[in-house]
Amino acid sequence: MIWWVEQSVRAQSERAAISDLAELNQWLTNIKWRLESNLRLAADFDLQVEEQLFPLTITYPEYFPDVPPSVVPRDGERLSGHQYGESGELCLQFRSDNWTPKITGAMMIESAYRLLLSEHRTGEPAPSEHRVLPAQRARNAVFRFLYSQSVLAGLLMVEEGHVVDAEIQEHLYSGAFAAQLTRIGPADESIWVEPNRRGYGASTVAAKVIRIPEGASVVCNTLDDLVSLLESHSFESVLPELLQASGSLGLILFNSTSLQFSMAYSASDSRKLVNYDKIVVDIDHVRLDPEFARLKTAKVAVVGCGSVGSKVAVHLARSGVGQFVLVDGDLLASGNLVRNELDWRAVGMHKSQALAARLQEVNTDCEVISRTTVLGGQESGESTSATMGYIASCDLIIDATADPTVFNLCASISRRAKKPICWAQVFGGGGGGIVVRLRPGLDPTPLTARQRIETWYAEQGIDWPESNTSQPYSQIDGSGEPLIADDADVSVIAAHLSRYAIDILVRPDATIFPYSAYLIGMAEGWIFTAPYDVRPIDLGESDGWGTETQAGDSEACRQLLADLFPGKNDAG
């Protein structure tokens, strides 16, 4: 797309406006229009600002007039305090944040002249409306130290003139090193601990917090500068570890109001120092409903860590669930990446163990038990029983397997332990799915609920939408072509299942959902008349939760105990 071809009238008006500006003002001279190598329209010009001549270029971008042109110095020099980088474009009155298509290049040139004239006459930067965001300042920061008001409060606990051992966590991610103070003081006698630590995969580095006098400079550009500063404030005791250690050592200099974080490390038989850019990471406001606070003590079993289960587990971790039991005996294959929450790092790993690491990346405080038991498979009875015990200990069971055998086991645990259960199924081809939640005493037991859903299908004159192919999430359409559910299809059902789970945990005595089962359509077909067609299913009244007893169980139990412990009854 070449804007000056599509909007040639506008291009000609731009040239005319700049020509008219030059006719009216002697400070604008030597205008020369040209096309750059990328076919962008540009004009070189000179601005005569009193006795000084400034050679500049205005370049019209590909998406002009919807975005502003740029005005840059032709000789690559810094001309103003209002300039992006040493030789970048001038930050003028008209910018991306206030631009409208009615503004012209001539107006940009006038703005550049006023800026340079003001600074030339006063010798000071012109008044600025430009607001640089923290994220903009950090764009080129490779080494980043994250801190908050909580960190500053912790540093104030160190007395002036003292050195205290500390610990840093550091993580290399997306091309940058991010360091964070996690502890002040020895591990067994900490005076401050960071409550929001980095997640899975972060390394720990020994550090020192050095409290220098209030108002003293914390700036050290080199290792020699740091040594001189420490000596000037009588911190010579730190020097042997700083200069002679073979590994890395983090140092936080703090003067009651300002801090600098540096890392000393060994390189080529010498010690080097790198300074980190400071990044403020204060939480700006509460981002979850206050009701979600009770999720911190909740324990959830996710059986099946595939496409649906992995997404649900991460949803719940983000929402604040504090404990998980993850069950899946399968390995993650590269083909699973089209729908699973995990990434290439997890290929070849057990899904449950890899998902445990993912949850701790999202919520560092959550506790995770991962089990690789194949429920319903050829496992020892002891292993299966132990895994079922872990599931029974949870406040909520989520079956995300769409496997009838596993469903029956989860249903048994749910009924006998009187624990709520949720499950879901994504129908083949991504045409829709079903989500179900069952609460002891309020809804029917899982097997009864399954039967009632099948009865409802029969009453509608439709069959249960089982896939007729060997490929999960797929079906064959009328023309014989395969239809396969994609990540977005699976995510829709997983999100609804997560909402059911959160509702049960946050509102155990109430609910925002009037029904305990919903069919969710994502395409026309089967029972659905259109995308977003939702059909609630009334599952009816609750039936018998708990262990099913038989007549004579009490007498049989007494006889069993007598057989196992024959001497007890004889003792009278």
N, C-alpha and C positions, 0 to 999 in steps of 0.2 A: 504494500500500500504506500503510494507516494502522495502525500497530502496536496502538494502544489500542482499535481496533475489533476486530481479529483476536484480541487477547489482553486482553480487558476485565477478566478476573480479575486479571491481573498489574497492570493500570492501577489497579484499586481497591486492591490490596495496597500499591502505591507510595504512594497517598494516605494510606492508613491508617498506614503505617510513619512517614511524616513527621509525621502528627498525633500519634502516640504519642511521637515524639521531642520534640515541643513540650510535651506533657503532663509529661514527665519533666525537662525542662530549661528554665529561665526565660530562657536566652540566645537561644532561638529563638522569634520572635514574628511576628505580622502575616502569616500565610500566606494567600495568595490565588491560587487556581488559575484558569487561563485557557487559551484556545486562541489561538495566534498566527495571523497571517494565512495562513501555510502549513500550518495545521492541526496544528502541533506542540504537544504538551502541555507547559505551562510552569507554574511556581509562583514568584511573588514572595514574598520573605521577608526578615526583618531578623535580623541577628546582633548581639547586645549583647556586645561584647568589653570587659569591665570598663566604663570610662566612655564608650566610643566605640561608636556605632551604625553598622553596615555594611549598606546596602541591597543585596541580591543577588537573582539570578534563576537558577533551575535549569530547564534546557530539555532535554526528552527528544527525541533525534534520531529520524529515520525508522526506523532499523534497531535501535532499542532492543528487547530487552535484549541484543543481540549487541555493541553498542558503548556506551560510557559516555555519560551525559548531561553537559552542560557547566554550570559554575557561573561566572557573570560578574557584575561590579559593575553595578548599575542606573544609577548616575550616570556611568558611563564613565571612572572614574578608575583610576589604578594603585594597587592596594592592597598588593601584595606583590612581593618579588623572584622569587616563583614564579608568574609570570603571562606568558601569551603576548601580547606587545605591550603598548602603553600602557594599553589598556582591554579587553584580551582575557580569555579564560577563565583561571581559576586552574589551575595545575598541581598536582594533589592527589595523595594517596597512591594512589588508584585511577585508572589511566590506560589508554590503549589497549593498552600493552604488557603489562599485567598484569591486564586486565579479565576477569571471568567473569560469565556471566548471573546468578549468585547474588547479586552485589553490588547494592545498592539505592541509590536516590536519597537516602534517609535517611543511609546510610553516607557518601555524598559530602558531604552538608551537615555531618556530624560532622567529616569530614576538613578541610573549609574552616574550621570553627571552631577546630580545633586549630592549623592553620597560622597564622591571624590572631592567636590568643592568644599563640603562641610568639614571633612577631615583635613583637607589641605589648609584651610583657614584657621582651624582651632588646634590642630596638632593632636586631636583626641578622636577616638572612635565616635561615629555618629550615634545618636540615641537608637536603641535597638528594640524591636518588637519580637525578635527571634527567640523562640523558646526551644532549647536543646533538651531533648528527652534523655533520661539516663541510658536507655537502650541505644540511642544514637552515639552517646559518648563512648559506649563500650564496644562499638563495632569492631575495632581493630585490636581489642585487648585479648592477647593469647593467654596471659596469666591473670586469673581473677580471684580476688579474695572476697568472699561473701560475708557480710556482717549485717547486724540489725541493732535495734535499741537494746535488745536483750544481751547481745555481745558487749556493748558498751557498758551496760550495768555490771556484767561479770568482770570486765577489766577494771572497773572502779573498786572492786573488792580487793585488788592487789594494792598493797601499801606503797606509797611513793618511796623510791630508793630501793625497792626489793625486786628480786628476780624469782619467778615461780615457774616450775615445770608445767608444760601443757601438752596437748595433743591436737594435731591437725588431721582432718580427713581431706584427701585430694582425689579427684576423679578427672580423667581425660575423656572428654566427650565432645563430639562435633567440632574437633579441631582446637579446643581450648582446655586449659587446665583450670579447674575450679577448686579452690581450697576453702576450708571452713573450720573455724575453731570449734572443737567439740568438747573440750574439757580444760579447765584450769585447775592445777594442783595434781598431786599423785592420784593414781586410779583408785586407791583405797581411802584417800582423804581429799576428795575433790571439793573445791569451794564454789565451783560453778560447772554446770553441765548443759550443753546445748540440747533443747528438747526436740528440735527439728533437724535431725542429722541427715546426711546424704544416704542414699539407699545402697542396694546391693552392688558390689564391685568397686567400692571406694577403698583406697589404701590409706593407712595411717602413717603419720610422720611425727617424730618427736619435735617438740617446740619449746620455746622460752617466751614468757611474757615479761617484758622489762618496763617497769613504771618509772619514767624519767620525770624530772621536775615539771610542774605545771608551766605551760608557756614555752618550754624548750622546743627547739625544732626537732621533728622526727624524720626529716628528709635525709636520706643517704642514697646517693646515686651509685656508689661503688663500694666494694668491700673495704677499701682503705677508709672511706668516709665513715662507714659503720664502726670500724675499729677506733677511729679518732673520737667519735661520739661516745662510745662506751668508756673509753679512757677518761674523757673529760667529765663524765658523771660517776667515776669510780666504780665502774662495772667490769674491772679487769678479770674478775673470776669467770666471766663468760668466755673469755678469749680462747683458752685452751680447747674447749669443746667446739667453738666456732671455727677455729683455724686448723685443728688437727684431726677432727673426726673424719672418718672415711665416707660416711653416708650423708644424707640430707638433714638439715636442721632448719626448722622454721623459727623466725624471730618476729615478735610483735612489739614494736615500740609504741608506747602510749603515754601521752602527757596530760591526761584528764579530759581533753576535748578532741584531740586528733590522734590518728594511729597510722602506722605504716607496717605492712607485712612484707617480709623478704624471706627468700629461701636461699640458704647457703648450701652448696653442693660441690662435689669433687669432679674435676674435669682435667685430663691431661696432666696429672701429677700436681695440680694446683687447686685452690679453692676459688669458687666463683660465687657471685651474688646476683640474684634476679629479683627485681621488685615487682609486686603484683598490683594491678589496678583494683581499686576498691569498688565493690558493687553492693549497693544497699538492697536488702531482700526482705524488708519488713512486710508483714502481711497487712494489706491495706484495710480489709474489712472481712467480716465473717462471710464465707461463701457457701455455707451449707445451712439448712434449716436447723435451728437449735434442737429440734426433736432428734436429730441425727446423733447427738452426743451419746445416746444410749447404745449406739452401734459399737462403741469402743469395747464394750464387754461382751458383745455377741460372738457366738462361735457358729460357723457355717460349714457344712460339708458340701463340697462340689464333686459329684461323682460323674466323671467324664470331662476331661480337660481339652476337648476338641474345639471345634469352631464356636459352638454355643457356650460351652462351659468356660472356656478361656475368657471370653468377653464378659460373661456374667461375673466371674471372679474378680476381674479388674474393675468392673463397675462398683462392686461392693467394697473393694479395697479403697477406691477413691472416695467412697461415701463414708468411710471410717470404720468398717468392720475390723475388729481387732484380732480375731483368731479364725483360722481356716484349717480344714482337713481336706486335702486334695487327693482324689483317687483316680488313677488311670494307669494301666499297665502297658500302654502303647508308646512307641517312639515317634517323634515328630519327623515326618518326611518332608522333603522340599516341596512336594505337591500340596502339602497342607497349608503352605504360606498364603495361598490365595484367599483363605478364610480365617485362619487362626490368628489370635492376638499376638502370638510369639513371632520372632523374626529369625533370620539366618543363623544367629548365634546359637539357637536351640535345635537346629536340625541334627538329628542323630541322638538327641537326648530324650530321656523319658519325659513325656508331656507334663506329668504332675510335678516333677522336680524342676523342670525349666519354668513352669508357671509359678512355682514357689519363689524363684528368684525374681521373676517379673513383678509379683505382688510386693516384694520388699523393695523394689525400685520405686514403686508407686507410693507405698505406705511403709516407711521404715520401721514403724512401731508394731506392725502386725506380726503375729506368731503363726507359723505355718508348719503343719505336719503333712508330708507328702507320702503317699503309699502307691507302690507300683503293682499292687495285687490286681490280677485279672479276675474281677468278680464274675462268677459263673463259669470260669475257665478251669483248666487243670492245675489247681493250686492245692497245697496242703490244707486240710481242714483247720489247722491251727492258724495259718496265715489268713485265711478267709474270715475266720471267727474274730481274729484280732482287728482286722480292718473294719468289720461290721461293728465291733465295739467302739472304735474311734468315731464311726459315723453316728452311732446311737448317742454318743456324748455331746453331740452338737445341738444347738437351739433350733436349727433349721437344716433340712436335707434338700438338696437340689439335684435331681436326676437329669443330666444333660446328655445322656447316652443314646436315647431313642432305641434302646435295646430291650426287648421284652423280658429277657432273663434277668438283666440287671434291674429293670423296673420292679420285677417281682421281689427281688431281694431288698431293694430300698423300701418297697411297700411294706414288707414284713417288719423291717426295722422301725419304720414310721408308726405302724399300728401298735407294735408291742411296746415301744418306748414312749408312745403318745407324743411324738414330735411332729410338727408341721412339715409338709413336703410340698415342693413345687417341681413341676416338670414342663418340658416343652418339646415340640417337634416341628422341624421345618419341612414342609411338604416338598416333594420332588419338583424340580424345575423352578423353585422360587415363587410359586404362585400364592403362597401363604403359609400359615402355620397355626399351631394351637398352643396356648399357655394355660396351665392349670395350677391352682393352689388349693391345698387341703389342710384344714385346721382341726385338730382333735376336738370332738364335742360339738363342732359347728358344721362341719362338712362330712360327707360320707368317707369311709375308708378308701384307700387308693384303688384296690381292686374293684370295689363297688362303684366308685366314680368312673373307672374305665368302662365298666359294663353299661353304666347309664349314658356315657358319651356315645358308645356304639349303638345303644337303643335310640338315642336322639338322631344319629345319622340315619338309621333305618326308617324312622318316622318322617324324615325329610325325603326319603326315597333315593338316598345316595350311599355309596360305599365309602368305607374308610380309605383315605388317600394314601395307600401304601405305594412305595416305589416299585415298579416292575423291572428295574434294572439292577445290575450289580454295583452301580456307581452311586454312592451316597449323594443326596441332594439333587438327584436327576430324575427325569422321566422322559417318556417319548411322546411327542405331540402327534396330532392326527396325520401328519404327513410323514411320520417316521423319523423326524429329526429330533435329536436329543435336546432337552432343555435342562440347564444346570443352574442351581441357585448360586448367586455370587455373594461376595462379602457383605454388600449392602442389604441383601435379602436376609441373610443370617443375622445381621446386626439388628434389624427391626425386631425379630422375634426375641433375640437375646435381651434387648433393652426392655421389652415388655415383661419378660421373665424377671429381670432385675427389679423392676418396679414392684412386682408382686412380692419378691423377697424382702425388699426394704419395708414395704407396707406391713408385713407380718412382724418384722423385728422392731420397728419403730412404734407401731400401733397394735400391740397384741390383743387389746380389748376392743378395738374398733377397726374400721377399714374404710378406704376411699373407693373400694371396688364393690359394687353391688352384686356382682356375680363371681363365681370361683372358677369359671372357665370361659375363655374367649377364643373364637376362631377369627383370625386376622388375615384378610385378603390383601394381596399385593398385585394381583392381576386378575383380569376377567377369566373365569373358568371354574369348573367344578361347581361349588355352591355359590361362589362369589360373582356378583354382577359387574363389579368394577374394582379398580385399585382402591385401597383404604375402606373396603367393605368389611365391617366388623360384626360378628354374630355372637352374642352372649349365649351361654348354655346354662340353664338352671339345673344344678346337680341334685337338688332335693335335700331332704333332711339327712342328718347324721345317723350313722348306725354304730355298731359296737366297736369302739376303739379299745385297745389293750389286748392282753393275752386271752385267747379263746379257751374257756374251761370246759371240761366234760364232767358228767356225773361220776362221782366216786374219786375225783382227783384228791380230795383231802385225805381220804382213807389210804389211797395208794401212796401218798407222800409219807404218811406216818409209817407205812410198811417198808417203804424204801429206806427211810432213816434207820429203822430197826434192823434191816438187813445189813446196812453199811456200818452201823455201830452197835453190834449185838451186846456188848458188855454194859452199855449205858442203862438199858431197861432192867437188867439183872441186878444192878446195884440197888434198886428200889428207890 
